[in-house]
Amino acid sequence: MIDAAAASISNPPFPFMERGTTVRDMRMQHSITALRVVALLLGLLLVAVAGRARADCYYSSGTAATISFAPPATIAVSPDTAVGTVLWTSAPVAPANPLVLNCSGTNGSGIADSMGLAPVSGTLFPTGIPWLSYQVLYPDSSHILQSYPNELVTGGYGTAIAFSTGYALQLVVTGPVTNGGTLSGQLGVWQMIYFTCAQYNNGGNCPTPQWVAAMHPLATFLTSGVTFVLGTCKAAVDPTVVTLPAVYASAFSGAGTTTGQTPFNVQLTCSGRVNLAITLATSNPQAGAAGVIAPTSGPGYAQNVGVQLLDGSGNPASFGTAISAGQTANGPFNIPFSARYYQTGANASAGKVTATATYTLTYQ
């Protein structure tokens, strides 16, 4: 007869585009639970090319656009969210009455944009939450507006340029996530200004522009009611102890057979809504048998009897592979598993069976 087994599971300890447009690929993640409006007002900064006479530029039609985005009302983040993670990307939205730019004269070219805030990097701008920045995708998802003085669009004077392409907003993690927060109010301003330049550098930028006109705000980025919740989970019961029933050795019929399956839960307490995954591990896996912890050897222990762990769907767990646990809520959260005896060799003998596994939680 095989004694009752105790399997123990414990928790271990825009800125601007260069001429020729710079392309930067970003992976986009979408997390939408409820919708709030983020208004994005768009505009541009006008510049004249070095060593040439300044031309007069004006908008022949259109108005500074107010573009409304719909991010989720809340976005969950965790302390282990990696720098560079895109938390949310809007769909591209085109202005209803796009501005059309005309410049007179034959000299000069170029449109550049100024956000009015010092960038975190060439494409990322601060939001007021220390670890969070935003960037603007334009004119498509493979292009990200960069910081001044890079050019957004290059066109000859006397040629009208219509800014009718849709813009998209991305929220990006740029530092250690230590707290939640809410985006509210103004993020940044796009402005227009004329300048002259004695000499451009080899990259086509003006290192020492001479401003010849006041800055004119064309648009403002606004946010409203987007709350970032710091989601975490901790063990409500630690360690998780699973007691398997006593069974006869005759319940087995050969290597690979099982008996005594017993359900149990990894019990957690969570704050915030996050997509959670759990990864099981053991220091003593049974070779060639998924989810099986090899038998413990020694006096009094059963021979050729290990313990197999199954996920909530009844499939053998794969040690070292993350298992999706779904989305958490505030309060108790259980992750279902089962454990059962597993015959690992030709003959099963009576005795004690113990097994130990650990789990790691990750936020997705």
LINMO-V805160 format. One record per backbone hydrogen bond with DSSP energy under -0.5 kcal/mol. CO is the residue of the C=O (numbers start at 1). NH is the residue of the N-H. If there is no record, write none. Layout:
# LINMO-V805160
co | nh
CO | NH
CO | NH
This chain:
# LINMO-V805160
co | nh
1 | 3
2 | 247
5 | 7
5 | 244
6 | 8
6 | 355
7 | 242
8 | 10
8 | 357
9 | 240
10 | 12
10 | 359
15 | 147
18 | 21
22 | 144
34 | 33
34 | 73
36 | 71
37 | 39
38 | 69
39 | 41
39 | 222
40 | 67
42 | 65
45 | 112
49 | 52
56 | 104
58 | 60
58 | 102
61 | 100
65 | 42
65 | 67
66 | 68
67 | 40
67 | 69
69 | 38
71 | 36
73 | 227
75 | 229
77 | 231
78 | 81
82 | 85
85 | 87
85 | 173
88 | 171
93 | 167
95 | 98
97 | 63
99 | 163
100 | 60
100 | 61
101 | 161
102 | 58
103 | 158
108 | 157
110 | 47
111 | 152
111 | 153
112 | 45
114 | 191
115 | 189
118 | 126
122 | 147
124 | 120
124 | 121
125 | 134
128 | 130
129 | 132
131 | 174
131 | 175
132 | 127
133 | 172
134 | 125
135 | 170
136 | 138
136 | 145
137 | 168
140 | 143
142 | 24
143 | 138
147 | 150
150 | 113
153 | 111
155 | 110
156 | 159
158 | 160
161 | 101
161 | 163
162 | 164
167 | 93
168 | 137
169 | 90
170 | 135
170 | 172
171 | 87
171 | 88
172 | 133
173 | 84
176 | 178
181 | 228
182 | 184
183 | 226
185 | 223
188 | 221
190 | 218
190 | 219
191 | 114
192 | 216
194 | 212
194 | 213
195 | 48
196 | 210
197 | 51
201 | 204
205 | 201
205 | 207
206 | 209
209 | 211
210 | 196
215 | 217
216 | 192
219 | 190
220 | 41
221 | 187
221 | 188
223 | 185
225 | 227
226 | 183
227 | 75
227 | 229
228 | 181
229 | 77
229 | 231
232 | 271
234 | 269
239 | 241
240 | 9
240 | 242
242 | 7
242 | 244
244 | 5
247 | 2
248 | 251
249 | 252
254 | 257
257 | 343
259 | 341
262 | 339
264 | 337
265 | 267
266 | 335
267 | 236
267 | 237
268 | 333
269 | 234
270 | 331
271 | 232
272 | 274
274 | 276
274 | 328
275 | 364
276 | 325
276 | 326
277 | 362
278 | 323
279 | 360
280 | 320
281 | 358
284 | 294
285 | 287
286 | 289
289 | 292
291 | 309
292 | 286
292 | 294
293 | 307
298 | 301
300 | 352
303 | 349
304 | 344
304 | 345
306 | 342
307 | 293
308 | 340
309 | 317
310 | 338
311 | 314
315 | 311
317 | 319
318 | 321
321 | 280
323 | 278
326 | 276
331 | 270
333 | 268
334 | 336
335 | 266
337 | 264
338 | 310
339 | 262
340 | 308
341 | 259
342 | 306
342 | 344
343 | 256
351 | 3
352 | 302
353 | 6
355 | 8
357 | 10
358 | 281
359 | 12
360 | 279
362 | 277
